[in-house]
Amino acid sequence: MALHSELIRLFGKHTWKQAERLQPHQVNASTVQVAAGALLSLKGQPAKQMALVKTMEPSTAAALCRWLADPAFWGAVAEVTRH
């Protein structure tokens, strides 16, 4: 299965669309890091991964989806300084 299809299956089309529009300044990198760790801890358990994603805040799910789809996006996120 292609990555795009897998991400839509995991996150849903609505979250995929949000992820595509996400800007670096909208991301809480620490929260996404925790979410990524939780998702990776469920490797090989797609039903549990989907259940986990459904419990996430929509903004966290969208950012995690974007991270999985476009790792280069995180270079831009790292350049954002929060005050």
N, CA and C atoms as an extended XYZ file, in Angstrom:
249
Properties=species:S:1:pos:R:3:atomname:S:1:resname:S:1:resid:I:1 pbc="F F F"
N         0.856       -1.180        0.000 N   MET     1
C         0.000        0.000        0.000 CA  MET     1
C         0.902        1.244        0.000 C   MET     1
N         0.540        2.218       -0.790 N   ALA     2
C         1.316        3.462       -0.867 CA  ALA     2
C         1.170        4.267        0.423 C   ALA     2
N         2.194        5.051        0.731 N   LEU     3
C         2.189        5.851        1.957 CA  LEU     3
C         0.950        6.743        2.028 C   LEU     3
N         0.645        7.418        0.945 N   HIS     4
C        -0.527        8.311        0.906 CA  HIS     4
C        -1.792        7.562        1.323 C   HIS     4
N        -1.998        6.391        0.770 N   SER     5
C        -3.187        5.589        1.090 CA  SER     5
C        -3.183        5.142        2.547 C   SER     5
N        -2.024        4.752        3.030 N   GLU     6
C        -1.926        4.310        4.429 CA  GLU     6
C        -2.245        5.457        5.389 C   GLU     6
N        -1.741        6.643        5.079 N   LEU     7
C        -1.999        7.792        5.952 CA  LEU     7
C        -3.466        8.182        5.937 C   LEU     7
N        -4.099        8.119        4.786 N   ILE     8
C        -5.532        8.423        4.733 CA  ILE     8
C        -6.321        7.375        5.515 C   ILE     8
N        -5.911        6.128        5.418 N   ARG     9
C        -6.594        5.075        6.180 CA  ARG     9
C        -6.427        5.300        7.680 C   ARG     9
N        -5.231        5.701        8.092 N   LEU    10
C        -4.944        5.893        9.517 CA  LEU    10
C        -5.574        7.168       10.066 C   LEU    10
N        -5.453        8.273        9.326 N   PHE    11
C        -5.886        9.576        9.839 CA  PHE    11
C        -7.229       10.040        9.307 C   PHE    11
N        -7.642        9.552        8.156 N   GLY    12
C        -8.876       10.006        7.525 CA  GLY    12
C        -8.602       11.150        6.551 C   GLY    12
N        -9.503       11.322        5.598 N   LYS    13
C        -9.319       12.345        4.565 CA  LYS    13
C        -9.329       13.756        5.133 C   LYS    13
N       -10.186       13.999        6.113 N   HIS    14
C       -10.274       15.349        6.685 CA  HIS    14
C        -8.934       15.753        7.324 C   HIS    14
N        -8.359       14.867        8.107 N   THR    15
C        -7.073       15.163        8.748 CA  THR    15
C        -5.978       15.292        7.705 C   THR    15
N        -6.019       14.453        6.670 N   TRP    16
C        -5.039       14.553        5.586 CA  TRP    16
C        -5.086       15.949        4.962 C   TRP    16
N        -6.294       16.446        4.701 N   LYS    17
C        -6.448       17.783        4.107 CA  LYS    17
C        -5.919       18.856        5.058 C   LYS    17
N        -6.196       18.719        6.352 N   GLN    18
C        -5.656       19.666        7.333 CA  GLN    18
C        -4.136       19.630        7.334 C   GLN    18
N        -3.569       18.444        7.257 N   ALA    19
C        -2.107       18.282        7.278 CA  ALA    19
C        -1.469       18.979        6.077 C   ALA    19
N        -2.108       18.902        4.938 N   GLU    20
C        -1.568       19.538        3.736 CA  GLU    20
C        -1.507       21.056        3.870 C   GLU    20
N        -2.432       21.629        4.626 N   ARG    21
C        -2.510       23.087        4.787 CA  ARG    21
C        -1.719       23.603        5.990 C   ARG    21
N        -1.178       22.720        6.779 N   LEU    22
C        -0.496       23.084        8.016 CA  LEU    22
C         0.740       23.931        7.755 C   LEU    22
N         0.908       24.963        8.562 N   GLN    23
C         2.073       25.845        8.490 CA  GLN    23
C         2.980       25.579        9.694 C   GLN    23
N         4.289       25.752        9.538 N   PRO    24
C         5.219       25.443       10.641 CA  PRO    24
C         4.888       26.136       11.954 C   PRO    24
N         4.434       27.374       11.922 N   HIS    25
C         4.148       28.095       13.165 CA  HIS    25
C         2.925       27.548       13.895 C   HIS    25
N         2.153       26.676       13.261 N   GLN    26
C         0.960       26.101       13.874 CA  GLN    26
C         1.249       24.812       14.648 C   GLN    26
N         2.491       24.369       14.627 N   VAL    27
C         2.838       23.058       15.168 CA  VAL    27
C         3.445       23.169       16.564 C   VAL    27
N         2.959       22.339       17.473 N   ASN    28
C         3.586       22.170       18.782 CA  ASN    28
C         4.451       20.914       18.667 C   ASN    28
N         5.735       21.119       18.377 N   ALA    29
C         6.638       20.004       18.091 CA  ALA    29
C         6.737       19.014       19.255 C   ALA    29
N         6.703       19.499       20.471 N   SER    30
C         6.796       18.606       21.639 CA  SER    30
C         5.608       17.659       21.713 C   SER    30
N         4.438       18.171       21.453 N   THR    31
C         3.231       17.351       21.481 CA  THR    31
C         3.264       16.302       20.382 C   THR    31
N         3.728       16.702       19.205 N   VAL    32
C         3.813       15.766       18.086 CA  VAL    32
C         4.861       14.691       18.368 C   VAL    32
N         5.947       15.058       19.030 N   GLN    33
C         6.969       14.076       19.384 CA  GLN    33
C         6.387       12.994       20.294 C   GLN    33
N         5.594       13.395       21.270 N   VAL    34
C         4.962       12.438       22.176 CA  VAL    34
C         3.984       11.547       21.399 C   VAL    34
N         3.199       12.167       20.516 N   ALA    35
C         2.224       11.411       19.721 CA  ALA    35
C         2.929       10.410       18.802 C   ALA    35
N         4.038       10.821       18.208 N   ALA    36
C         4.794        9.922       17.330 CA  ALA    36
C         5.328        8.727       18.113 C   ALA    36
N         5.828        8.975       19.302 N   GLY    37
C         6.316        7.881       20.137 CA  GLY    37
C         5.215        6.898       20.493 C   GLY    37
N         4.049        7.435       20.823 N   ALA    38
C         2.916        6.573       21.160 CA  ALA    38
C         2.498        5.739       19.951 C   ALA    38
N         2.469        6.370       18.776 N   LEU    39
C         2.088        5.654       17.557 CA  LEU    39
C         3.111        4.556       17.238 C   LEU    39
N         4.386        4.882       17.358 N   LEU    40
C         5.434        3.892       17.070 CA  LEU    40
C         5.416        2.730       18.054 C   LEU    40
N         4.983        2.993       19.276 N   SER    41
C         4.920        1.905       20.263 CA  SER    41
C         3.860        0.868       19.883 C   SER    41
N         2.973        1.244       18.970 N   LEU    42
C         1.905        0.340       18.514 CA  LEU    42
C         2.201       -0.229       17.127 C   LEU    42
N         3.459       -0.218       16.735 N   LYS    43
C         3.861       -0.724       15.420 CA  LYS    43
C         3.323       -2.142       15.222 C   LYS    43
N         2.747       -2.371       14.049 N   GLY    44
C         2.198       -3.683       13.735 CA  GLY    44
C         0.814       -3.929       14.303 C   GLY    44
N         0.214       -2.898       14.901 N   GLN    45
C        -1.119       -3.006       15.495 CA  GLN    45
C        -2.029       -1.921       14.911 C   GLN    45
N        -2.394       -2.041       13.643 N   PRO    46
C        -3.121       -0.959       12.972 CA  PRO    46
C        -4.434       -0.560       13.645 C   PRO    46
N        -5.168       -1.493       14.197 N   ALA    47
C        -6.429       -1.142       14.855 CA  ALA    47
C        -6.165       -0.259       16.079 C   ALA    47
N        -5.132       -0.593       16.837 N   LYS    48
C        -4.788        0.217       18.013 CA  LYS    48
C        -4.235        1.579       17.598 C   LYS    48
N        -3.487        1.604       16.497 N   GLN    49
C        -2.982        2.885       15.997 CA  GLN    49
C        -4.144        3.795       15.603 C   GLN    49
N        -5.128        3.247       14.899 N   MET    50
C        -6.293        4.051       14.512 CA  MET    50
C        -7.055        4.544       15.741 C   MET    50
N        -7.188        3.691       16.734 N   ALA    51
C        -7.870        4.101       17.954 CA  ALA    51
C        -7.100        5.235       18.641 C   ALA    51
N        -5.781        5.138       18.668 N   LEU    52
C        -4.956        6.186       19.265 CA  LEU    52
C        -5.150        7.510       18.529 C   LEU    52
N        -5.080        7.478       17.209 N   VAL    53
C        -5.225        8.700       16.416 CA  VAL    53
C        -6.572        9.366       16.707 C   VAL    53
N        -7.608        8.573       16.890 N   LYS    54
C        -8.944        9.131       17.167 CA  LYS    54
C        -9.006        9.852       18.511 C   LYS    54
N        -8.079        9.544       19.426 N   THR    55
C        -8.076       10.207       20.730 CA  THR    55
C        -7.278       11.513       20.717 C   THR    55
N        -6.533       11.749       19.636 N   MET    56
C        -5.668       12.932       19.564 CA  MET    56
C        -6.455       14.196       19.262 C   MET    56
N        -5.921       15.312       19.734 N   GLU    57
C        -6.457       16.601       19.325 CA  GLU    57
C        -6.296       16.686       17.806 C   GLU    57
N        -7.259       17.276       17.114 N   PRO    58
C        -7.159       17.359       15.654 CA  PRO    58
C        -5.866       18.012       15.156 C   PRO    58
N        -5.402       19.033       15.855 N   SER    59
C        -4.171       19.705       15.414 CA  SER    59
C        -2.954       18.794       15.569 C   SER    59
N        -2.937       17.980       16.611 N   THR    60
C        -1.838       17.038       16.816 CA  THR    60
C        -1.871       15.944       15.761 C   THR    60
N        -3.050       15.419       15.489 N   ALA    61
C        -3.177       14.384       14.465 CA  ALA    61
C        -2.742       14.913       13.100 C   ALA    61
N        -3.138       16.132       12.770 N   ALA    62
C        -2.760       16.717       11.484 CA  ALA    62
C        -1.243       16.912       11.396 C   ALA    62
N        -0.638       17.391       12.464 N   ALA    63
C         0.811       17.596       12.464 CA  ALA    63
C         1.558       16.271       12.382 C   ALA    63
N         1.078       15.255       13.067 N   LEU    64
C         1.702       13.936       13.002 CA  LEU    64
C         1.572       13.356       11.595 C   LEU    64
N         0.411       13.515       11.005 N   CYS    65
C         0.193       13.063        9.637 CA  CYS    65
C         1.170       13.757        8.685 C   CYS    65
N         1.325       15.063        8.842 N   ARG    66
C         2.241       15.826        7.987 CA  ARG    66
C         3.686       15.363        8.197 C   ARG    66
N         4.057       15.104        9.443 N   TRP    67
C         5.404       14.623        9.745 CA  TRP    67
C         5.679       13.288        9.043 C   TRP    67
N         4.705       12.397        9.076 N   LEU    68
C         4.880       11.100        8.435 CA  LEU    68
C         4.918       11.228        6.915 C   LEU    68
N         4.145       12.152        6.369 N   ALA    69
C         4.067       12.328        4.917 CA  ALA    69
C         5.231       13.130        4.359 C   ALA    69
N         5.744       14.071        5.159 N   ASP    70
C         6.716       15.038        4.644 CA  ASP    70
C         7.758       15.375        5.708 C   ASP    70
N         8.726       14.477        5.928 N   PRO    71
C         9.725       14.731        6.966 CA  PRO    71
C        10.481       16.053        6.781 C   PRO    71
N        10.602       16.534        5.559 N   ALA    72
C        11.294       17.806        5.315 CA  ALA    72
C        10.568       18.986        5.968 C   ALA    72
N         9.276       18.838        6.198 N   PHE    73
C         8.482       19.881        6.860 CA  PHE    73
C         9.071       20.224        8.220 C   PHE    73
N         9.694       19.243        8.879 N   TRP    74
C        10.219       19.460       10.228 CA  TRP    74
C        11.448       20.329       10.245 C   TRP    74
N        12.127       20.461        9.108 N   GLY    75
C        13.202       21.440        9.021 CA  GLY    75
C        12.654       22.837        9.180 C   GLY    75
N        11.497       23.096        8.571 N   ALA    76
C        10.842       24.388        8.693 CA  ALA    76
C        10.294       24.583       10.094 C   ALA    76
N         9.761       23.555       10.704 N   VAL    77
C         9.233       23.651       12.074 CA  VAL    77
C        10.362       24.001       13.034 C   VAL    77
N        11.522       23.404       12.851 N   ALA    78
C        12.656       23.637       13.744 CA  ALA    78
C        13.133       25.082       13.675 C   ALA    78
N        12.877       25.756       12.574 N   GLU    79
C        13.315       27.142       12.417 CA  GLU    79
C        12.367       28.150       13.063 C   GLU    79
N        11.190       27.696       13.466 N   VAL    80
C        10.218       28.586       14.098 CA  VAL    80
C        10.605       28.761       15.563 C   VAL    80
N        10.722       29.982       15.999 N   THR    81
C        11.033       30.272       17.392 CA  THR    81
C         9.774       30.774       18.062 C   THR    81
N         9.425       30.152       19.174 N   ARG    82
C         8.239       30.593       19.928 CA  ARG    82
C         8.670       31.481       21.071 C   ARG    82
N         7.946       32.570       21.261 N   HIS    83
C         8.251       33.507       22.349 CA  HIS    83
C         7.167       33.448       23.392 C   HIS    83
